[in-house]
Amino acid sequence: MNLSDNYAESHRYRRRWEIETLFGCLKGRGFRMEDTHMVDADKIERLLFVLVIGFCWAYRTGDIKAQEAPIEIKAHGRKARSLFREGLNWIRRAIFGDMGLKEFRRLLSCFTCSQSMTCNA
């Protein structure tokens, strides 16, 4: 196997890992999509569309929150929470917890602003 084959294989593995991570977030580690027990393909497609938007919002929010206050590193050297989990926790607190309207608006702006912007209310 030559260097370009190694690079291509590494790229394929990295993409597969990203997809596996996404499905993990959509399922057991996040939105629990499998708990719906849906079987209708059209409904599953629509649900997946909404969940992917939610994933992007949570990931973006987590990324911004981690820039403001880095996620702690555990003894094994990995982060205590993923960017997705960090963002999802913040969104849940905003919707169901004691966060004020100003912070919730800020979270909504995180979903709509460009990559180069910080989200401000």
C-alpha positions as CSV (number, residue, x, y, z in Angstrom):
1,M,0.0,0.0,0.0
2,N,1.5,3.4,-1.0
3,L,1.2,6.7,0.7
4,S,-1.8,7.9,-1.4
5,D,-3.7,4.6,-0.6
6,N,-3.0,5.2,3.1
7,Y,-4.3,8.7,2.8
8,A,-7.4,7.6,1.0
9,E,-8.1,4.9,3.5
10,S,-7.5,7.3,6.4
11,H,-10.0,9.7,4.8
12,R,-12.6,7.0,4.4
13,Y,-12.2,6.0,8.0
14,R,-12.5,9.6,9.2
15,R,-15.7,10.1,7.2
16,R,-17.2,6.9,8.5
17,W,-16.4,7.9,12.1
18,E,-18.1,11.2,11.6
19,I,-21.2,9.5,10.3
20,E,-21.2,7.0,13.2
21,T,-20.8,9.9,15.6
22,L,-23.8,11.7,14.0
23,F,-26.0,8.7,14.2
24,G,-25.0,8.2,17.9
25,C,-26.1,11.7,18.6
26,L,-29.4,11.2,16.8
27,K,-30.0,8.0,18.7
28,G,-28.9,7.0,22.2
29,R,-26.6,9.9,23.1
30,G,-28.9,12.7,22.2
31,F,-32.3,12.8,20.5
32,R,-33.3,9.1,21.0
33,M,-34.7,8.8,17.5
34,E,-35.2,5.1,17.8
35,D,-37.7,5.6,20.6
36,T,-40.2,6.8,18.1
37,H,-40.7,3.3,16.6
38,M,-41.6,5.0,13.2
39,V,-41.8,2.7,10.2
40,D,-43.3,5.1,7.5
41,A,-40.4,6.2,5.3
42,D,-41.8,9.7,4.6
43,K,-42.2,10.3,8.4
44,I,-38.7,9.0,9.1
45,E,-37.3,11.3,6.4
46,R,-39.1,14.4,7.8
47,L,-38.0,13.5,11.4
48,L,-34.4,13.0,10.3
49,F,-34.5,16.4,8.6
50,V,-35.6,18.1,11.8
51,L,-33.2,16.1,13.9
52,V,-30.2,17.1,11.7
53,I,-31.2,20.7,12.0
54,G,-31.3,20.2,15.8
55,F,-27.9,18.5,15.7
56,C,-26.4,21.4,13.8
57,W,-27.9,23.9,16.3
58,A,-26.6,21.9,19.3
59,Y,-23.1,21.4,17.8
60,R,-22.8,25.1,16.9
61,T,-24.0,26.2,20.3
62,G,-21.6,23.8,22.0
63,D,-18.7,25.0,19.8
64,I,-19.4,28.6,20.8
65,K,-19.9,27.7,24.5
66,A,-16.6,25.8,24.5
67,Q,-14.8,28.8,23.0
68,E,-16.2,30.9,25.9
69,A,-15.4,28.3,28.6
70,P,-13.4,25.3,27.5
71,I,-14.9,21.9,28.3
72,E,-12.9,20.2,31.1
73,I,-10.5,17.4,30.2
74,K,-10.9,14.1,32.1
75,A,-8.0,12.1,33.5
76,H,-7.9,9.9,30.3
77,G,-7.2,13.0,28.2
78,R,-10.6,13.4,26.5
79,K,-13.2,16.0,26.9
80,A,-15.9,15.4,29.6
81,R,-18.6,16.2,27.0
82,S,-18.8,16.5,23.2
83,L,-19.5,19.8,21.6
84,F,-22.9,18.3,20.6
85,R,-23.7,17.4,24.2
86,E,-22.5,20.7,25.6
87,G,-24.8,22.6,23.1
88,L,-27.7,20.3,23.7
89,N,-27.4,20.7,27.4
90,W,-27.5,24.5,27.0
91,I,-30.5,24.4,24.7
92,R,-32.4,22.1,27.1
93,R,-31.6,24.5,30.0
94,A,-32.9,27.4,27.9
95,I,-36.1,25.7,27.0
96,F,-36.9,23.8,30.2
97,G,-34.7,25.4,32.8
98,D,-34.2,28.7,34.4
99,M,-32.4,30.6,31.6
100,G,-33.8,33.9,30.8
101,L,-35.3,35.0,27.5
102,K,-32.1,36.9,26.6
103,E,-30.0,33.8,26.8
104,F,-32.5,31.8,24.8
105,R,-32.5,34.5,22.0
106,R,-28.7,34.3,22.1
107,L,-28.9,30.5,21.5
108,L,-31.3,31.1,18.6
109,S,-28.9,33.6,17.1
110,C,-26.1,30.9,17.3
111,F,-28.2,28.8,15.0
112,T,-28.5,31.5,12.4
113,C,-25.2,33.3,12.5
114,S,-22.3,32.6,10.1
115,Q,-19.2,30.6,11.1
116,S,-17.1,33.8,11.5
117,M,-19.5,35.5,13.9
118,T,-19.9,35.2,17.6
119,C,-23.5,35.0,18.7
120,N,-24.8,38.0,20.6
121,A,-28.2,38.9,21.8
